[in-house]
């Protein structure tokens, strides 16, 4: 019973990471080099942070990451085409290590969870 509960929590955390990666990528595509002046531009410098950061990128993901400590969620945003112009790509990588509820009981140990989302910049 505890094993099913533990794996269910890990699945919920993975779903949250996937949604966070998609949300950050959707925001990044409208914060490109042609974004209006009232919207900040993101990239093309790589962003590396955690879910606890106060950056606009991390703030986008915070409402989704309630099932895990933000300080343990790694967020990495890169622009593989080396620019943040329209039609260039942005890639968001979000990861977290799930620790079992009762470590001595579960033989599988920690589970590394990772979600990646890649989208094309529109602005």
Phi and psi restraints in degrees (range 20) as a CNS / XPLOR table:
assign (resid 1 and name C) (resid 2 and name N)
       (resid 2 and name CA) (resid 2 and name C) 1.0 -66.4 20.0 2
assign (resid 2 and name N) (resid 2 and name CA)
       (resid 2 and name C) (resid 3 and name N) 1.0 -34.2 20.0 2
assign (resid 2 and name C) (resid 3 and name N)
       (resid 3 and name CA) (resid 3 and name C) 1.0 -63.5 20.0 2
assign (resid 3 and name N) (resid 3 and name CA)
       (resid 3 and name C) (resid 4 and name N) 1.0 -43.1 20.0 2
assign (resid 3 and name C) (resid 4 and name N)
       (resid 4 and name CA) (resid 4 and name C) 1.0 -65.3 20.0 2
assign (resid 4 and name N) (resid 4 and name CA)
       (resid 4 and name C) (resid 5 and name N) 1.0 -40.2 20.0 2
assign (resid 4 and name C) (resid 5 and name N)
       (resid 5 and name CA) (resid 5 and name C) 1.0 -63.0 20.0 2
assign (resid 5 and name N) (resid 5 and name CA)
       (resid 5 and name C) (resid 6 and name N) 1.0 -45.1 20.0 2
assign (resid 5 and name C) (resid 6 and name N)
       (resid 6 and name CA) (resid 6 and name C) 1.0 -62.9 20.0 2
assign (resid 6 and name N) (resid 6 and name CA)
       (resid 6 and name C) (resid 7 and name N) 1.0 -45.9 20.0 2
assign (resid 6 and name C) (resid 7 and name N)
       (resid 7 and name CA) (resid 7 and name C) 1.0 -68.0 20.0 2
assign (resid 7 and name N) (resid 7 and name CA)
       (resid 7 and name C) (resid 8 and name N) 1.0 -31.3 20.0 2
assign (resid 7 and name C) (resid 8 and name N)
       (resid 8 and name CA) (resid 8 and name C) 1.0 -65.2 20.0 2
assign (resid 8 and name N) (resid 8 and name CA)
       (resid 8 and name C) (resid 9 and name N) 1.0 -39.7 20.0 2
assign (resid 8 and name C) (resid 9 and name N)
       (resid 9 and name CA) (resid 9 and name C) 1.0 -65.2 20.0 2
assign (resid 9 and name N) (resid 9 and name CA)
       (resid 9 and name C) (resid 10 and name N) 1.0 -42.4 20.0 2
assign (resid 9 and name C) (resid 10 and name N)
       (resid 10 and name CA) (resid 10 and name C) 1.0 -61.5 20.0 2
assign (resid 10 and name N) (resid 10 and name CA)
       (resid 10 and name C) (resid 11 and name N) 1.0 -40.4 20.0 2
assign (resid 10 and name C) (resid 11 and name N)
       (resid 11 and name CA) (resid 11 and name C) 1.0 -65.2 20.0 2
assign (resid 11 and name N) (resid 11 and name CA)
       (resid 11 and name C) (resid 12 and name N) 1.0 -40.3 20.0 2
assign (resid 11 and name C) (resid 12 and name N)
       (resid 12 and name CA) (resid 12 and name C) 1.0 -65.0 20.0 2
assign (resid 12 and name N) (resid 12 and name CA)
       (resid 12 and name C) (resid 13 and name N) 1.0 -39.5 20.0 2
assign (resid 12 and name C) (resid 13 and name N)
       (resid 13 and name CA) (resid 13 and name C) 1.0 -65.6 20.0 2
assign (resid 13 and name N) (resid 13 and name CA)
       (resid 13 and name C) (resid 14 and name N) 1.0 -40.8 20.0 2
assign (resid 13 and name C) (resid 14 and name N)
       (resid 14 and name CA) (resid 14 and name C) 1.0 -62.9 20.0 2
assign (resid 14 and name N) (resid 14 and name CA)
       (resid 14 and name C) (resid 15 and name N) 1.0 -43.1 20.0 2
assign (resid 14 and name C) (resid 15 and name N)
       (resid 15 and name CA) (resid 15 and name C) 1.0 -61.1 20.0 2
assign (resid 15 and name N) (resid 15 and name CA)
       (resid 15 and name C) (resid 16 and name N) 1.0 -39.7 20.0 2
assign (resid 15 and name C) (resid 16 and name N)
       (resid 16 and name CA) (resid 16 and name C) 1.0 -65.2 20.0 2
assign (resid 16 and name N) (resid 16 and name CA)
       (resid 16 and name C) (resid 17 and name N) 1.0 -41.5 20.0 2
assign (resid 16 and name C) (resid 17 and name N)
       (resid 17 and name CA) (resid 17 and name C) 1.0 -62.3 20.0 2
assign (resid 17 and name N) (resid 17 and name CA)
       (resid 17 and name C) (resid 18 and name N) 1.0 -42.2 20.0 2
assign (resid 17 and name C) (resid 18 and name N)
       (resid 18 and name CA) (resid 18 and name C) 1.0 -62.2 20.0 2
assign (resid 18 and name N) (resid 18 and name CA)
       (resid 18 and name C) (resid 19 and name N) 1.0 -44.7 20.0 2
assign (resid 18 and name C) (resid 19 and name N)
       (resid 19 and name CA) (resid 19 and name C) 1.0 -66.0 20.0 2
assign (resid 19 and name N) (resid 19 and name CA)
       (resid 19 and name C) (resid 20 and name N) 1.0 -39.2 20.0 2
assign (resid 19 and name C) (resid 20 and name N)
       (resid 20 and name CA) (resid 20 and name C) 1.0 -62.5 20.0 2
assign (resid 20 and name N) (resid 20 and name CA)
       (resid 20 and name C) (resid 21 and name N) 1.0 -43.4 20.0 2
assign (resid 20 and name C) (resid 21 and name N)
       (resid 21 and name CA) (resid 21 and name C) 1.0 -62.2 20.0 2
assign (resid 21 and name N) (resid 21 and name CA)
       (resid 21 and name C) (resid 22 and name N) 1.0 -42.6 20.0 2
assign (resid 21 and name C) (resid 22 and name N)
       (resid 22 and name CA) (resid 22 and name C) 1.0 -65.3 20.0 2
assign (resid 22 and name N) (resid 22 and name CA)
       (resid 22 and name C) (resid 23 and name N) 1.0 -42.6 20.0 2
assign (resid 22 and name C) (resid 23 and name N)
       (resid 23 and name CA) (resid 23 and name C) 1.0 -63.9 20.0 2
assign (resid 23 and name N) (resid 23 and name CA)
       (resid 23 and name C) (resid 24 and name N) 1.0 -43.8 20.0 2
assign (resid 23 and name C) (resid 24 and name N)
       (resid 24 and name CA) (resid 24 and name C) 1.0 -63.6 20.0 2
assign (resid 24 and name N) (resid 24 and name CA)
       (resid 24 and name C) (resid 25 and name N) 1.0 -43.5 20.0 2
assign (resid 24 and name C) (resid 25 and name N)
       (resid 25 and name CA) (resid 25 and name C) 1.0 -63.5 20.0 2
assign (resid 25 and name N) (resid 25 and name CA)
       (resid 25 and name C) (resid 26 and name N) 1.0 -41.2 20.0 2
assign (resid 25 and name C) (resid 26 and name N)
       (resid 26 and name CA) (resid 26 and name C) 1.0 -62.8 20.0 2
assign (resid 26 and name N) (resid 26 and name CA)
       (resid 26 and name C) (resid 27 and name N) 1.0 -37.6 20.0 2
assign (resid 26 and name C) (resid 27 and name N)
       (resid 27 and name CA) (resid 27 and name C) 1.0 -69.8 20.0 2
assign (resid 27 and name N) (resid 27 and name CA)
       (resid 27 and name C) (resid 28 and name N) 1.0 -40.1 20.0 2
assign (resid 27 and name C) (resid 28 and name N)
       (resid 28 and name CA) (resid 28 and name C) 1.0 -63.5 20.0 2
assign (resid 28 and name N) (resid 28 and name CA)
       (resid 28 and name C) (resid 29 and name N) 1.0 -33.8 20.0 2
assign (resid 28 and name C) (resid 29 and name N)
       (resid 29 and name CA) (resid 29 and name C) 1.0 -68.4 20.0 2
assign (resid 29 and name N) (resid 29 and name CA)
       (resid 29 and name C) (resid 30 and name N) 1.0 -20.2 20.0 2
assign (resid 29 and name C) (resid 30 and name N)
       (resid 30 and name CA) (resid 30 and name C) 1.0 -102.4 20.0 2
assign (resid 30 and name N) (resid 30 and name CA)
       (resid 30 and name C) (resid 31 and name N) 1.0 1.2 20.0 2
assign (resid 30 and name C) (resid 31 and name N)
       (resid 31 and name CA) (resid 31 and name C) 1.0 -109.5 20.0 2
assign (resid 31 and name N) (resid 31 and name CA)
       (resid 31 and name C) (resid 32 and name N) 1.0 32.7 20.0 2
assign (resid 31 and name C) (resid 32 and name N)
       (resid 32 and name CA) (resid 32 and name C) 1.0 -78.1 20.0 2
assign (resid 32 and name N) (resid 32 and name CA)
       (resid 32 and name C) (resid 33 and name N) 1.0 -167.1 20.0 2
assign (resid 32 and name C) (resid 33 and name N)
       (resid 33 and name CA) (resid 33 and name C) 1.0 -65.6 20.0 2
assign (resid 33 and name N) (resid 33 and name CA)
       (resid 33 and name C) (resid 34 and name N) 1.0 -22.9 20.0 2
assign (resid 33 and name C) (resid 34 and name N)
       (resid 34 and name CA) (resid 34 and name C) 1.0 -101.1 20.0 2
assign (resid 34 and name N) (resid 34 and name CA)
       (resid 34 and name C) (resid 35 and name N) 1.0 14.5 20.0 2
assign (resid 34 and name C) (resid 35 and name N)
       (resid 35 and name CA) (resid 35 and name C) 1.0 -62.7 20.0 2
assign (resid 35 and name N) (resid 35 and name CA)
       (resid 35 and name C) (resid 36 and name N) 1.0 144.9 20.0 2
assign (resid 35 and name C) (resid 36 and name N)
       (resid 36 and name CA) (resid 36 and name C) 1.0 -58.9 20.0 2
assign (resid 36 and name N) (resid 36 and name CA)
       (resid 36 and name C) (resid 37 and name N) 1.0 159.2 20.0 2
assign (resid 36 and name C) (resid 37 and name N)
       (resid 37 and name CA) (resid 37 and name C) 1.0 -58.8 20.0 2
assign (resid 37 and name N) (resid 37 and name CA)
       (resid 37 and name C) (resid 38 and name N) 1.0 -33.3 20.0 2
assign (resid 37 and name C) (resid 38 and name N)
       (resid 38 and name CA) (resid 38 and name C) 1.0 -75.5 20.0 2
assign (resid 38 and name N) (resid 38 and name CA)
       (resid 38 and name C) (resid 39 and name N) 1.0 -8.7 20.0 2
assign (resid 38 and name C) (resid 39 and name N)
       (resid 39 and name CA) (resid 39 and name C) 1.0 -110.1 20.0 2
assign (resid 39 and name N) (resid 39 and name CA)
       (resid 39 and name C) (resid 40 and name N) 1.0 130.0 20.0 2
assign (resid 39 and name C) (resid 40 and name N)
       (resid 40 and name CA) (resid 40 and name C) 1.0 -69.5 20.0 2
assign (resid 40 and name N) (resid 40 and name CA)
       (resid 40 and name C) (resid 41 and name N) 1.0 151.3 20.0 2
assign (resid 40 and name C) (resid 41 and name N)
       (resid 41 and name CA) (resid 41 and name C) 1.0 -93.3 20.0 2
assign (resid 41 and name N) (resid 41 and name CA)
       (resid 41 and name C) (resid 42 and name N) 1.0 138.7 20.0 2
assign (resid 41 and name C) (resid 42 and name N)
       (resid 42 and name CA) (resid 42 and name C) 1.0 -110.4 20.0 2
assign (resid 42 and name N) (resid 42 and name CA)
       (resid 42 and name C) (resid 43 and name N) 1.0 138.9 20.0 2
assign (resid 42 and name C) (resid 43 and name N)
       (resid 43 and name CA) (resid 43 and name C) 1.0 83.7 20.0 2
assign (resid 43 and name N) (resid 43 and name CA)
       (resid 43 and name C) (resid 44 and name N) 1.0 179.9 20.0 2
assign (resid 43 and name C) (resid 44 and name N)
       (resid 44 and name CA) (resid 44 and name C) 1.0 -85.7 20.0 2
assign (resid 44 and name N) (resid 44 and name CA)
       (resid 44 and name C) (resid 45 and name N) 1.0 6.6 20.0 2
assign (resid 44 and name C) (resid 45 and name N)
       (resid 45 and name CA) (resid 45 and name C) 1.0 -69.1 20.0 2
assign (resid 45 and name N) (resid 45 and name CA)
       (resid 45 and name C) (resid 46 and name N) 1.0 138.6 20.0 2
assign (resid 45 and name C) (resid 46 and name N)
       (resid 46 and name CA) (resid 46 and name C) 1.0 -61.3 20.0 2
assign (resid 46 and name N) (resid 46 and name CA)
       (resid 46 and name C) (resid 47 and name N) 1.0 140.2 20.0 2
assign (resid 46 and name C) (resid 47 and name N)
       (resid 47 and name CA) (resid 47 and name C) 1.0 -110.1 20.0 2
assign (resid 47 and name N) (resid 47 and name CA)
       (resid 47 and name C) (resid 48 and name N) 1.0 130.0 20.0 2
assign (resid 47 and name C) (resid 48 and name N)
       (resid 48 and name CA) (resid 48 and name C) 1.0 -131.4 20.0 2
assign (resid 48 and name N) (resid 48 and name CA)
       (resid 48 and name C) (resid 49 and name N) 1.0 125.2 20.0 2
assign (resid 48 and name C) (resid 49 and name N)
       (resid 49 and name CA) (resid 49 and name C) 1.0 -162.7 20.0 2
assign (resid 49 and name N) (resid 49 and name CA)
       (resid 49 and name C) (resid 50 and name N) 1.0 -165.7 20.0 2
assign (resid 49 and name C) (resid 50 and name N)
       (resid 50 and name CA) (resid 50 and name C) 1.0 -125.3 20.0 2
assign (resid 50 and name N) (resid 50 and name CA)
       (resid 50 and name C) (resid 51 and name N) 1.0 171.6 20.0 2
assign (resid 50 and name C) (resid 51 and name N)
       (resid 51 and name CA) (resid 51 and name C) 1.0 -67.2 20.0 2
assign (resid 51 and name N) (resid 51 and name CA)
       (resid 51 and name C) (resid 52 and name N) 1.0 -13.0 20.0 2
assign (resid 51 and name C) (resid 52 and name N)
       (resid 52 and name CA) (resid 52 and name C) 1.0 -90.9 20.0 2
assign (resid 52 and name N) (resid 52 and name CA)
       (resid 52 and name C) (resid 53 and name N) 1.0 -8.9 20.0 2
assign (resid 52 and name C) (resid 53 and name N)
       (resid 53 and name CA) (resid 53 and name C) 1.0 -60.0 20.0 2
assign (resid 53 and name N) (resid 53 and name CA)
       (resid 53 and name C) (resid 54 and name N) 1.0 158.6 20.0 2
assign (resid 53 and name C) (resid 54 and name N)
       (resid 54 and name CA) (resid 54 and name C) 1.0 -96.4 20.0 2
assign (resid 54 and name N) (resid 54 and name CA)
       (resid 54 and name C) (resid 55 and name N) 1.0 6.9 20.0 2
assign (resid 54 and name C) (resid 55 and name N)
       (resid 55 and name CA) (resid 55 and name C) 1.0 -68.1 20.0 2
assign (resid 55 and name N) (resid 55 and name CA)
       (resid 55 and name C) (resid 56 and name N) 1.0 159.0 20.0 2
assign (resid 55 and name C) (resid 56 and name N)
       (resid 56 and name CA) (resid 56 and name C) 1.0 -61.8 20.0 2
assign (resid 56 and name N) (resid 56 and name CA)
       (resid 56 and name C) (resid 57 and name N) 1.0 -33.4 20.0 2
assign (resid 56 and name C) (resid 57 and name N)
       (resid 57 and name CA) (resid 57 and name C) 1.0 -65.3 20.0 2
assign (resid 57 and name N) (resid 57 and name CA)
       (resid 57 and name C) (resid 58 and name N) 1.0 -50.6 20.0 2
assign (resid 57 and name C) (resid 58 and name N)
       (resid 58 and name CA) (resid 58 and name C) 1.0 -66.6 20.0 2
assign (resid 58 and name N) (resid 58 and name CA)
       (resid 58 and name C) (resid 59 and name N) 1.0 -36.6 20.0 2
assign (resid 58 and name C) (resid 59 and name N)
       (resid 59 and name CA) (resid 59 and name C) 1.0 -61.7 20.0 2
assign (resid 59 and name N) (resid 59 and name CA)
       (resid 59 and name C) (resid 60 and name N) 1.0 -31.7 20.0 2
assign (resid 59 and name C) (resid 60 and name N)
       (resid 60 and name CA) (resid 60 and name C) 1.0 -61.9 20.0 2
assign (resid 60 and name N) (resid 60 and name CA)
       (resid 60 and name C) (resid 61 and name N) 1.0 -34.1 20.0 2
assign (resid 60 and name C) (resid 61 and name N)
       (resid 61 and name CA) (resid 61 and name C) 1.0 -91.2 20.0 2
assign (resid 61 and name N) (resid 61 and name CA)
       (resid 61 and name C) (resid 62 and name N) 1.0 -19.8 20.0 2
assign (resid 61 and name C) (resid 62 and name N)
       (resid 62 and name CA) (resid 62 and name C) 1.0 -52.3 20.0 2
assign (resid 62 and name N) (resid 62 and name CA)
       (resid 62 and name C) (resid 63 and name N) 1.0 -44.8 20.0 2
assign (resid 62 and name C) (resid 63 and name N)
       (resid 63 and name CA) (resid 63 and name C) 1.0 -62.3 20.0 2
assign (resid 63 and name N) (resid 63 and name CA)
       (resid 63 and name C) (resid 64 and name N) 1.0 -21.8 20.0 2
assign (resid 63 and name C) (resid 64 and name N)
       (resid 64 and name CA) (resid 64 and name C) 1.0 -88.9 20.0 2
assign (resid 64 and name N) (resid 64 and name CA)
       (resid 64 and name C) (resid 65 and name N) 1.0 -23.5 20.0 2
assign (resid 64 and name C) (resid 65 and name N)
       (resid 65 and name CA) (resid 65 and name C) 1.0 -93.4 20.0 2
assign (resid 65 and name N) (resid 65 and name CA)
       (resid 65 and name C) (resid 66 and name N) 1.0 28.9 20.0 2
assign (resid 65 and name C) (resid 66 and name N)
       (resid 66 and name CA) (resid 66 and name C) 1.0 -68.5 20.0 2
assign (resid 66 and name N) (resid 66 and name CA)
       (resid 66 and name C) (resid 67 and name N) 1.0 -21.9 20.0 2
assign (resid 66 and name C) (resid 67 and name N)
       (resid 67 and name CA) (resid 67 and name C) 1.0 -82.9 20.0 2
assign (resid 67 and name N) (resid 67 and name CA)
       (resid 67 and name C) (resid 68 and name N) 1.0 4.4 20.0 2
assign (resid 67 and name C) (resid 68 and name N)
       (resid 68 and name CA) (resid 68 and name C) 1.0 -152.6 20.0 2
assign (resid 68 and name N) (resid 68 and name CA)
       (resid 68 and name C) (resid 69 and name N) 1.0 151.8 20.0 2
assign (resid 68 and name C) (resid 69 and name N)
       (resid 69 and name CA) (resid 69 and name C) 1.0 -64.5 20.0 2
assign (resid 69 and name N) (resid 69 and name CA)
       (resid 69 and name C) (resid 70 and name N) 1.0 125.7 20.0 2
assign (resid 69 and name C) (resid 70 and name N)
       (resid 70 and name CA) (resid 70 and name C) 1.0 -58.4 20.0 2
assign (resid 70 and name N) (resid 70 and name CA)
       (resid 70 and name C) (resid 71 and name N) 1.0 -33.0 20.0 2
assign (resid 70 and name C) (resid 71 and name N)
       (resid 71 and name CA) (resid 71 and name C) 1.0 -66.6 20.0 2
assign (resid 71 and name N) (resid 71 and name CA)
       (resid 71 and name C) (resid 72 and name N) 1.0 -17.6 20.0 2
assign (resid 71 and name C) (resid 72 and name N)
       (resid 72 and name CA) (resid 72 and name C) 1.0 -99.8 20.0 2
assign (resid 72 and name N) (resid 72 and name CA)
       (resid 72 and name C) (resid 73 and name N) 1.0 -0.8 20.0 2
assign (resid 72 and name C) (resid 73 and name N)
       (resid 73 and name CA) (resid 73 and name C) 1.0 -95.8 20.0 2
assign (resid 73 and name N) (resid 73 and name CA)
       (resid 73 and name C) (resid 74 and name N) 1.0 118.0 20.0 2
assign (resid 73 and name C) (resid 74 and name N)
       (resid 74 and name CA) (resid 74 and name C) 1.0 -91.3 20.0 2
assign (resid 74 and name N) (resid 74 and name CA)
       (resid 74 and name C) (resid 75 and name N) 1.0 132.1 20.0 2
assign (resid 74 and name C) (resid 75 and name N)
       (resid 75 and name CA) (resid 75 and name C) 1.0 -122.8 20.0 2
assign (resid 75 and name N) (resid 75 and name CA)
       (resid 75 and name C) (resid 76 and name N) 1.0 129.8 20.0 2
assign (resid 75 and name C) (resid 76 and name N)
       (resid 76 and name CA) (resid 76 and name C) 1.0 -134.2 20.0 2
assign (resid 76 and name N) (resid 76 and name CA)
       (resid 76 and name C) (resid 77 and name N) 1.0 125.5 20.0 2
assign (resid 76 and name C) (resid 77 and name N)
       (resid 77 and name CA) (resid 77 and name C) 1.0 -121.1 20.0 2
assign (resid 77 and name N) (resid 77 and name CA)
       (resid 77 and name C) (resid 78 and name N) 1.0 125.7 20.0 2
assign (resid 77 and name C) (resid 78 and name N)
       (resid 78 and name CA) (resid 78 and name C) 1.0 -129.5 20.0 2
assign (resid 78 and name N) (resid 78 and name CA)
       (resid 78 and name C) (resid 79 and name N) 1.0 159.1 20.0 2
assign (resid 78 and name C) (resid 79 and name N)
       (resid 79 and name CA) (resid 79 and name C) 1.0 -117.2 20.0 2
assign (resid 79 and name N) (resid 79 and name CA)
       (resid 79 and name C) (resid 80 and name N) 1.0 93.1 20.0 2
assign (resid 79 and name C) (resid 80 and name N)
       (resid 80 and name CA) (resid 80 and name C) 1.0 -57.8 20.0 2
assign (resid 80 and name N) (resid 80 and name CA)
       (resid 80 and name C) (resid 81 and name N) 1.0 -26.0 20.0 2
assign (resid 80 and name C) (resid 81 and name N)
       (resid 81 and name CA) (resid 81 and name C) 1.0 -90.1 20.0 2
assign (resid 81 and name N) (resid 81 and name CA)
       (resid 81 and name C) (resid 82 and name N) 1.0 9.1 20.0 2
assign (resid 81 and name C) (resid 82 and name N)
       (resid 82 and name CA) (resid 82 and name C) 1.0 65.7 20.0 2
assign (resid 82 and name N) (resid 82 and name CA)
       (resid 82 and name C) (resid 83 and name N) 1.0 18.0 20.0 2
assign (resid 82 and name C) (resid 83 and name N)
       (resid 83 and name CA) (resid 83 and name C) 1.0 -153.1 20.0 2
assign (resid 83 and name N) (resid 83 and name CA)
       (resid 83 and name C) (resid 84 and name N) 1.0 162.6 20.0 2
assign (resid 83 and name C) (resid 84 and name N)
       (resid 84 and name CA) (resid 84 and name C) 1.0 -115.0 20.0 2
assign (resid 84 and name N) (resid 84 and name CA)
       (resid 84 and name C) (resid 85 and name N) 1.0 33.7 20.0 2
assign (resid 84 and name C) (resid 85 and name N)
       (resid 85 and name CA) (resid 85 and name C) 1.0 -84.3 20.0 2
assign (resid 85 and name N) (resid 85 and name CA)
       (resid 85 and name C) (resid 86 and name N) 1.0 161.3 20.0 2
assign (resid 85 and name C) (resid 86 and name N)
       (resid 86 and name CA) (resid 86 and name C) 1.0 -53.7 20.0 2
assign (resid 86 and name N) (resid 86 and name CA)
       (resid 86 and name C) (resid 87 and name N) 1.0 141.5 20.0 2
assign (resid 86 and name C) (resid 87 and name N)
       (resid 87 and name CA) (resid 87 and name C) 1.0 78.3 20.0 2
assign (resid 87 and name N) (resid 87 and name CA)
       (resid 87 and name C) (resid 88 and name N) 1.0 -2.8 20.0 2
assign (resid 87 and name C) (resid 88 and name N)
       (resid 88 and name CA) (resid 88 and name C) 1.0 -84.8 20.0 2
assign (resid 88 and name N) (resid 88 and name CA)
       (resid 88 and name C) (resid 89 and name N) 1.0 162.7 20.0 2
assign (resid 88 and name C) (resid 89 and name N)
       (resid 89 and name CA) (resid 89 and name C) 1.0 -98.9 20.0 2
assign (resid 89 and name N) (resid 89 and name CA)
       (resid 89 and name C) (resid 90 and name N) 1.0 152.1 20.0 2
assign (resid 89 and name C) (resid 90 and name N)
       (resid 90 and name CA) (resid 90 and name C) 1.0 -124.3 20.0 2
assign (resid 90 and name N) (resid 90 and name CA)
       (resid 90 and name C) (resid 91 and name N) 1.0 137.4 20.0 2
assign (resid 90 and name C) (resid 91 and name N)
       (resid 91 and name CA) (resid 91 and name C) 1.0 -123.6 20.0 2
assign (resid 91 and name N) (resid 91 and name CA)
       (resid 91 and name C) (resid 92 and name N) 1.0 129.7 20.0 2
assign (resid 91 and name C) (resid 92 and name N)
       (resid 92 and name CA) (resid 92 and name C) 1.0 -115.3 20.0 2
assign (resid 92 and name N) (resid 92 and name CA)
       (resid 92 and name C) (resid 93 and name N) 1.0 129.0 20.0 2
assign (resid 92 and name C) (resid 93 and name N)
       (resid 93 and name CA) (resid 93 and name C) 1.0 -123.7 20.0 2
assign (resid 93 and name N) (resid 93 and name CA)
       (resid 93 and name C) (resid 94 and name N) 1.0 118.5 20.0 2
assign (resid 93 and name C) (resid 94 and name N)
       (resid 94 and name CA) (resid 94 and name C) 1.0 -121.7 20.0 2
assign (resid 94 and name N) (resid 94 and name CA)
       (resid 94 and name C) (resid 95 and name N) 1.0 132.0 20.0 2
assign (resid 94 and name C) (resid 95 and name N)
       (resid 95 and name CA) (resid 95 and name C) 1.0 -140.4 20.0 2
assign (resid 95 and name N) (resid 95 and name CA)
       (resid 95 and name C) (resid 96 and name N) 1.0 158.3 20.0 2
assign (resid 95 and name C) (resid 96 and name N)
       (resid 96 and name CA) (resid 96 and name C) 1.0 -159.2 20.0 2
assign (resid 96 and name N) (resid 96 and name CA)
       (resid 96 and name C) (resid 97 and name N) 1.0 145.7 20.0 2
assign (resid 96 and name C) (resid 97 and name N)
       (resid 97 and name CA) (resid 97 and name C) 1.0 -104.4 20.0 2
assign (resid 97 and name N) (resid 97 and name CA)
       (resid 97 and name C) (resid 98 and name N) 1.0 116.0 20.0 2
assign (resid 97 and name C) (resid 98 and name N)
       (resid 98 and name CA) (resid 98 and name C) 1.0 -81.5 20.0 2
assign (resid 98 and name N) (resid 98 and name CA)
       (resid 98 and name C) (resid 99 and name N) 1.0 125.9 20.0 2
assign (resid 98 and name C) (resid 99 and name N)
       (resid 99 and name CA) (resid 99 and name C) 1.0 -100.9 20.0 2
assign (resid 99 and name N) (resid 99 and name CA)
       (resid 99 and name C) (resid 100 and name N) 1.0 133.9 20.0 2
assign (resid 99 and name C) (resid 100 and name N)
       (resid 100 and name CA) (resid 100 and name C) 1.0 -59.6 20.0 2
assign (resid 100 and name N) (resid 100 and name CA)
       (resid 100 and name C) (resid 101 and name N) 1.0 152.3 20.0 2
assign (resid 100 and name C) (resid 101 and name N)
       (resid 101 and name CA) (resid 101 and name C) 1.0 -61.2 20.0 2
assign (resid 101 and name N) (resid 101 and name CA)
       (resid 101 and name C) (resid 102 and name N) 1.0 -44.1 20.0 2
assign (resid 101 and name C) (resid 102 and name N)
       (resid 102 and name CA) (resid 102 and name C) 1.0 -127.1 20.0 2
assign (resid 102 and name N) (resid 102 and name CA)
       (resid 102 and name C) (resid 103 and name N) 1.0 92.3 20.0 2
assign (resid 102 and name C) (resid 103 and name N)
       (resid 103 and name CA) (resid 103 and name C) 1.0 -55.7 20.0 2
assign (resid 103 and name N) (resid 103 and name CA)
       (resid 103 and name C) (resid 104 and name N) 1.0 -34.7 20.0 2
assign (resid 103 and name C) (resid 104 and name N)
       (resid 104 and name CA) (resid 104 and name C) 1.0 -71.1 20.0 2
assign (resid 104 and name N) (resid 104 and name CA)
       (resid 104 and name C) (resid 105 and name N) 1.0 -22.4 20.0 2
assign (resid 104 and name C) (resid 105 and name N)
       (resid 105 and name CA) (resid 105 and name C) 1.0 -86.3 20.0 2
assign (resid 105 and name N) (resid 105 and name CA)
       (resid 105 and name C) (resid 106 and name N) 1.0 -29.4 20.0 2
assign (resid 105 and name C) (resid 106 and name N)
       (resid 106 and name CA) (resid 106 and name C) 1.0 -105.3 20.0 2
assign (resid 106 and name N) (resid 106 and name CA)
       (resid 106 and name C) (resid 107 and name N) 1.0 119.9 20.0 2
assign (resid 106 and name C) (resid 107 and name N)
       (resid 107 and name CA) (resid 107 and name C) 1.0 -73.9 20.0 2
assign (resid 107 and name N) (resid 107 and name CA)
       (resid 107 and name C) (resid 108 and name N) 1.0 -18.7 20.0 2
assign (resid 107 and name C) (resid 108 and name N)
       (resid 108 and name CA) (resid 108 and name C) 1.0 -77.8 20.0 2
assign (resid 108 and name N) (resid 108 and name CA)
       (resid 108 and name C) (resid 109 and name N) 1.0 -15.0 20.0 2
assign (resid 108 and name C) (resid 109 and name N)
       (resid 109 and name CA) (resid 109 and name C) 1.0 66.2 20.0 2
assign (resid 109 and name N) (resid 109 and name CA)
       (resid 109 and name C) (resid 110 and name N) 1.0 -151.6 20.0 2
assign (resid 109 and name C) (resid 110 and name N)
       (resid 110 and name CA) (resid 110 and name C) 1.0 -67.0 20.0 2
assign (resid 110 and name N) (resid 110 and name CA)
       (resid 110 and name C) (resid 111 and name N) 1.0 149.1 20.0 2
assign (resid 110 and name C) (resid 111 and name N)
       (resid 111 and name CA) (resid 111 and name C) 1.0 -121.8 20.0 2
assign (resid 111 and name N) (resid 111 and name CA)
       (resid 111 and name C) (resid 112 and name N) 1.0 118.9 20.0 2
assign (resid 111 and name C) (resid 112 and name N)
       (resid 112 and name CA) (resid 112 and name C) 1.0 -81.6 20.0 2
assign (resid 112 and name N) (resid 112 and name CA)
       (resid 112 and name C) (resid 113 and name N) 1.0 119.4 20.0 2
assign (resid 112 and name C) (resid 113 and name N)
       (resid 113 and name CA) (resid 113 and name C) 1.0 -107.8 20.0 2
assign (resid 113 and name N) (resid 113 and name CA)
       (resid 113 and name C) (resid 114 and name N) 1.0 138.3 20.0 2
assign (resid 113 and name C) (resid 114 and name N)
       (resid 114 and name CA) (resid 114 and name C) 1.0 -148.7 20.0 2
assign (resid 114 and name N) (resid 114 and name CA)
       (resid 114 and name C) (resid 115 and name N) 1.0 135.7 20.0 2
assign (resid 114 and name C) (resid 115 and name N)
       (resid 115 and name CA) (resid 115 and name C) 1.0 -129.6 20.0 2
assign (resid 115 and name N) (resid 115 and name CA)
       (resid 115 and name C) (resid 116 and name N) 1.0 137.6 20.0 2
assign (resid 115 and name C) (resid 116 and name N)
       (resid 116 and name CA) (resid 116 and name C) 1.0 -128.1 20.0 2
assign (resid 116 and name N) (resid 116 and name CA)
       (resid 116 and name C) (resid 117 and name N) 1.0 136.3 20.0 2
assign (resid 116 and name C) (resid 117 and name N)
       (resid 117 and name CA) (resid 117 and name C) 1.0 -133.3 20.0 2
assign (resid 117 and name N) (resid 117 and name CA)
       (resid 117 and name C) (resid 118 and name N) 1.0 132.1 20.0 2
assign (resid 117 and name C) (resid 118 and name N)
       (resid 118 and name CA) (resid 118 and name C) 1.0 -124.1 20.0 2
assign (resid 118 and name N) (resid 118 and name CA)
       (resid 118 and name C) (resid 119 and name N) 1.0 130.4 20.0 2
assign (resid 118 and name C) (resid 119 and name N)
       (resid 119 and name CA) (resid 119 and name C) 1.0 -139.0 20.0 2
assign (resid 119 and name N) (resid 119 and name CA)
       (resid 119 and name C) (resid 120 and name N) 1.0 163.4 20.0 2
assign (resid 119 and name C) (resid 120 and name N)
       (resid 120 and name CA) (resid 120 and name C) 1.0 -96.0 20.0 2
assign (resid 120 and name N) (resid 120 and name CA)
       (resid 120 and name C) (resid 121 and name N) 1.0 137.3 20.0 2
assign (resid 120 and name C) (resid 121 and name N)
       (resid 121 and name CA) (resid 121 and name C) 1.0 -72.1 20.0 2
assign (resid 121 and name N) (resid 121 and name CA)
       (resid 121 and name C) (resid 122 and name N) 1.0 137.2 20.0 2
assign (resid 121 and name C) (resid 122 and name N)
       (resid 122 and name CA) (resid 122 and name C) 1.0 -109.4 20.0 2
assign (resid 122 and name N) (resid 122 and name CA)
       (resid 122 and name C) (resid 123 and name N) 1.0 -22.8 20.0 2
